[in-house]
């Protein structure tokens, strides 16, 4: 794994970052805490990560994609953040049968993690379409 990180990302991973937690144990990494089998963070951290990106956001679809990503990274384990996600989708009248489109780095994440039931944010099924090597998704606003 260390060699792959060097080859793929040009980075050296320290020994303490290579530790693997046994299922059910508590552990932490990059701002997340593994509590049992759940990734958890303080509630405000979920909001700040999802709603305060490093780059300016020019489209509500990007914000929606960010919310989905952080929800599935572990925000689903936070009651307030989960409720916020549901209300965001309701407020913006996003169809529960959603097809996402994005042309940024979130495409990889969404294409690998959006094929599932997600009743907490009102998404029953996310459809995806592949065009060559890129997967596109679309919100029906």
N, C-alpha and C positions, 0 to 999 in steps of 0.2 A: 504494500500500500504506500509506503514511503517513496519507493521508486516511481510509482504511478503519479503521485502528487508532484514530484520533481519534474517528470517528463511532461505531464499534461498542463500543469499550472506554473511551472518554474519556481516552485516554493519548497522549502524544507520544513517538514512537519516535526515538531519536537516530540520527545518521548511521552510527555504527559498528555499530549493531544492524541496519542495512539491507544490509550487505554480504552478497553471495551467494557461497558457495564453489563453485568449479568441481568437477565430479565427480572423485573421487580425491584431491583436495587435503585437507590437514589444516586444520581450523578448530575454533572452539569457541564455544559459546553456552550460557547459563543452566545452567552446571555440566556440560555434556556436551562431549565432544571428538569431532569427526568425524575418524576415522582411516581413510583410504581411503574406503570406502562404509559404514562402521560407526559407530554412536554408541557411545562408550565412556565409562565413568566408573570410578573406583576401586571395587573390590569392595564395600568397606564402605558406600560411598554408595548402592549399589543396595539393600542390606539396610536401611539407615536410612530411605531414601525409602519403601520398601514396607512396612516393619514399624513405623515410628514416625510415624503420621499426626498432623496438627495437631489433629484432633478425636478424641474417644474413639470407638472402634469397638465397636459393640454386637452385631455378627453376624459369624460366620465367613465368610459369603458376601461381605461387604465386603472382608475381608482377601484372600480368593481373587481378587476382582475387581482389587484393587490389585496383587497379584502378577502377574496376567495383563497388566495395563496396563504395569507396569515391565518385565516380560519382553519385551513387544513394542516398547517404546520403545528397547530396546537391551540389556537385561539378558540377552537370549539370546546376546550376544557375550561374556558372562562365564561361565566354566566353573563356578565355585562357586555363583553365583546361579542358574544354570540347574539345577544338581543340587538345590539347595534347593527350587526350584519343583516339580520332579518329586517329591521326597520329601514335600513339603507335600500335594500332591494324593493321593499314595498313602496317607499317614498318615491323612488325613481321608476316605479311601475315596470320593473323588469319581469319579463315573462318567466314563470317557473320552468318552462321547457326552453332552456337557454342553449344557444350555440355561440361560443365565444370566438372573437377574432382579435388578434393582437399581433403586431409585427416586431415586438421587442423581446427581451430575454425571458419574459414570463411564459412565452409559448412553450418552452420545454417543460416547465413545471406543470402548467395546466394540462398539456397533452399527456403527461404521465400520471396525473392525479385526479383528473376530472371525470373519469368514467365510473361513477358510483352514485348511490343514493345519498342525498344530502338534505334531509328534511329540516334541519335547523335553520338553514338560510332559504328554505322554500324552493330549492332546486331539486327536482325529482330525477332528472337525467340531463347530462350535458352532452350534446352531440359535437362531433369534431369531424373535420374534413382535411385530408392530407393532399397537398399539392406539391409533388416532388418530395424534397426533404423537409419541408416546412408544414407544420400543422396549424390550421387557422381555426379560430372560434369567433362567434358573434353574439353580442348581447342584442336582444330585441327590446329596444327602449320605447 
